[in-house]
Amino acid sequence: MAKPIFVLNGPNLNLLGSREPEIYGSTTLADIEAQVRARAAQAALTVDFRQSNHEGDLVDWLQEARTKAAGVILNAGAYTHTSVALHDALKALEIPVIEVHISNPYRREPFRHTSYISPAVTGTICGVGAQGYALAVEALAALTAPKKGQG
């Protein structure tokens, strides 16, 4: 069986739908998971969807992804702007990683303009709401598809 894509969500994303809906909208993390699973199924991909408020969990999951995932979608939340540990864990991956942000951090407070994640990922999607996750699934489907002649 093909390896799943890991969808990893960081701190406070469990509060989506109720936390600052003027910024993050009314979509819950469960809604996003359902949308991701549906879009992944259309692309014949499976999903391992996780959320933690703990940086170490995210590091452990990225290390696990090295051997168990075809690719990663990562919304590191506030750790985007603070975590050298996540940056280093991402640098150890040899699979595609798409960074997702529901809001556009560059339209927000200046401290959110710095990402320790972006330099270590394949691509970044931000500012398009929860739809960014579905776009990330599409990107991973293209990036992990067998190349012509590879079967």
C-alpha positions in Angstrom: 0.0 0.0 0.0 1.2 3.5 -0.8 2.5 5.7 2.0 0.0 8.3 3.3 0.5 12.0 3.4 0.9 13.4 6.9 -1.2 16.5 7.7 0.3 18.0 10.8 -1.3 20.9 12.7 0.3 22.9 15.4 -0.9 24.9 18.5 -4.4 26.3 18.8 -5.6 24.9 15.5 -7.9 22.6 17.5 -9.8 25.9 18.3 -10.6 26.7 14.6 -14.2 27.7 14.2 -14.3 29.5 17.5 -10.9 31.3 17.8 -10.7 34.6 16.0 -13.3 33.8 13.3 -12.6 37.2 11.7 -9.1 35.9 10.9 -9.5 32.1 10.6 -13.2 31.8 9.6 -15.8 29.4 11.0 -14.4 26.2 9.5 -13.4 23.7 12.2 -10.3 21.5 12.2 -12.7 18.5 11.8 -14.2 20.2 8.7 -10.8 20.7 7.3 -9.9 17.1 8.0 -13.0 15.9 6.1 -12.2 18.2 3.2 -8.6 16.9 3.1 -9.7 13.3 3.2 -12.2 13.8 0.4 -9.7 15.6 -1.9 -7.0 13.1 -1.1 -9.4 10.2 -2.0 -10.0 11.9 -5.4 -6.2 11.7 -5.9 -6.0 8.1 -4.7 -4.0 9.3 -1.6 -4.5 8.4 2.0 -4.1 10.8 4.9 -2.7 10.7 8.4 -4.2 13.8 10.0 -2.8 15.0 13.4 -2.9 18.1 15.7 -0.8 18.9 18.8 -0.2 22.0 20.9 3.3 20.6 21.7 6.3 21.4 19.6 8.0 18.1 20.5 5.1 16.1 19.1 5.4 17.9 15.8 9.2 17.2 15.7 8.5 13.5 16.4 5.9 13.3 13.7 8.2 15.0 11.2 10.9 12.4 12.0 8.3 9.6 11.7 7.4 11.0 8.2 10.9 10.4 7.0 10.1 6.7 6.5 6.3 6.5 6.8 4.9 9.4 4.6 4.9 10.2 0.9 4.7 13.9 1.8 3.7 16.4 4.5 1.3 19.2 4.8 2.3 21.3 7.8 0.5 24.2 9.5 2.9 24.8 12.4 0.8 27.7 13.7 2.7 30.0 16.0 5.7 27.7 15.9 6.3 28.9 12.3 7.7 32.0 13.8 9.7 30.5 16.6 10.9 27.0 16.0 14.4 26.2 14.9 13.6 22.6 16.0 10.9 22.3 13.4 13.2 23.9 10.8 15.9 21.3 11.6 13.4 18.4 11.5 12.1 19.6 8.1 15.6 19.8 6.7 16.1 16.1 7.5 13.1 15.1 5.2 13.6 14.0 1.6 9.9 14.1 0.8 7.9 17.1 -0.4 6.5 19.4 2.3 3.8 22.0 1.8 3.5 24.7 4.5 -0.1 26.0 4.9 -1.4 29.0 6.7 -5.1 29.9 6.8 -4.4 33.6 7.1 -1.7 35.6 5.3 1.0 36.1 7.9 2.4 39.0 5.9 -0.8 41.0 6.4 -0.6 40.6 10.1 1.6 41.6 13.0 5.3 42.1 12.1 6.5 39.2 14.3 4.5 36.9 12.0 6.4 38.0 8.9 9.4 35.7 9.8 9.0 32.0 9.1 11.5 29.4 10.2 9.5 26.9 8.3 9.5 28.4 4.8 13.2 28.0 4.0 12.9 24.2 4.7 9.8 23.3 2.7 9.0 22.6 -0.9 6.2 25.3 -1.1 3.9 27.6 0.9 0.2 28.3 0.6 -1.2 31.1 2.7 -4.1 33.5 2.9 -6.8 31.5 1.1 -8.5 30.2 4.2 -9.1 26.5 4.8 -9.0 25.9 1.1 -5.3 26.1 1.4 -5.3 22.5 2.7 -7.1 21.2 -0.4 -4.6 23.1 -2.6 -1.8 21.5 -0.6 -3.2 18.0 -1.3 -3.3 18.8 -5.0 0.3 20.0 -4.9 1.4 16.8 -3.1 -0.6 14.7 -5.5 1.4 16.2 -8.4 4.7 16.1 -6.5 4.4 12.5 -5.5 2.9 11.1 -8.7 5.1 8.6 -10.5 7.1 10.1 -13.3 6.5 8.9 -16.8 8.3 5.7 -17.4 8.5 4.9 -13.7 5.3 3.0 -13.6 
